[in-house]
Amino acid sequence: MTVLDHKVDFAVIFSATKANPNGDPLNGNRPRQNYDGLGEVSDVALKRKIRNRLQDAGESILVQSNDRRNDEHDSIRARVDAVEEIAKLLKDKKASKEQFAELACQQWIDVRSFGQVFAFKKGSGDAEGVSVGVRGPVSIHTATSVTPIDITSVQITKSVNSESGKERGSDTMGMKHRVDYGLYVFYGSINPQLAEKTGFSNEDALKIKEALQSLFENDASSARPEGSMEVHKLYWWEHNSKLGQYSSAKVHRSLQVKPKKDDPKSFDDFSIELYEFEGLKVDVLEGR
């Protein structure tokens, strides 16, 4: 595989319809909002979905969520120890952090894409504790809605006993929140200088590209019913050099998404303007 030899910028437009795209646990799991009333989806949540799509495609993932893990390991440390070559480094006093990072990047696509902090206490047989940081080339911004979102809150009840008993317990009350409609945009970049350090390849970039197109496949839940989250457009800019012809800020600003009316309810209620730069190739792809 050839290490990525050019800068990449990208942008994704997606919608949420009667769904909670990213609940805030510090606010009763209500959809995230900033002080201007715009909806937000954190970069961490977006990276989780990309990891899930890569995992579904058969890629080796280090940071797996418990409900989707495809191995017997219940922690990052256990997954690291299961790789014989890396486990040997943990017990080798002469091993360097660079060796550890290189092997980790070779083993897991999410490490060589997003980076990872390995911070392990000294375990049985270890030469010493581990503290290794890997900077990944793929950076992603927080997704923000184009217009302020309206949040609908519905009270729900559970009227079935969790345990067997003679008497039915009292109903358990709760709340469920959703965004009636929101169109979100997020941006990202892939840095070839950092790609050189992690071994992130041109092929890896294509895998990220495919994952972004199908970001919400196999992602349904009670908060996000099937079909409620949809990727509409992916914009993928490929520069002709490592430094790039234009800054990421300028490239990202070249995409403007605006509402056509005061109360937009669908993707068709928004206009999209794209300023094209001379000599900068852009692929405009539909979501899957």
VENGIJO-V955308 format. One record per backbone hydrogen bond with DSSP energy under -0.5 kcal/mol. CO is the residue of the C=O (numbers start at 1). NH is the residue of the N-H. If there is no record, write none. Layout:
# VENGIJO-V955308
co,nh
CO,NH
CO,NH
This chain:
# VENGIJO-V955308
co,nh
2,202
7,239
8,190
9,237
10,188
11,235
12,14
12,186
13,232
13,233
14,184
15,230
16,182
19,21
19,179
22,32
23,25
24,27
24,29
24,30
25,28
27,30
30,24
32,40
34,37
37,149
38,34
39,145
41,143
42,46
43,47
44,48
45,49
46,50
47,51
48,52
49,53
50,54
51,55
52,56
53,57
54,59
55,58
59,61
60,109
60,110
62,64
65,68
65,69
75,79
76,80
77,81
78,82
80,83
82,84
83,87
84,88
85,89
86,90
87,91
88,91
89,92
90,127
90,128
91,93
92,95
96,100
97,101
98,102
99,103
100,104
101,105
102,106
103,107
104,108
108,112
109,113
110,114
110,115
111,115
112,137
113,138
114,136
116,118
116,134
117,119
118,132
120,130
123,126
130,120
132,118
134,116
134,136
137,139
137,191
139,189
143,41
144,185
147,39
149,151
150,152
150,180
152,178
154,176
156,174
157,159
158,172
171,173
172,158
174,156
176,154
178,152
178,180
179,18
179,19
180,18
182,16
182,184
183,146
184,14
185,144
186,12
187,141
188,10
189,139
190,8
190,192
191,195
192,196
193,197
194,198
195,199
195,200
200,4
201,205
202,206
203,207
204,208
205,209
206,210
207,211
208,212
209,213
210,214
212,215
213,288
214,217
216,219
223,20
224,221
225,228
228,17
230,15
230,232
232,287
233,13
234,236
234,285
235,11
235,237
236,283
237,9
237,239
238,281
241,7
247,251
248,252
249,253
250,254
251,254
252,255
254,256
254,275
256,258
256,273
258,271
261,264
266,269
267,270
269,260
269,261
271,258
273,256
274,276
277,280
279,281
281,238
282,284
283,236
283,285
285,234
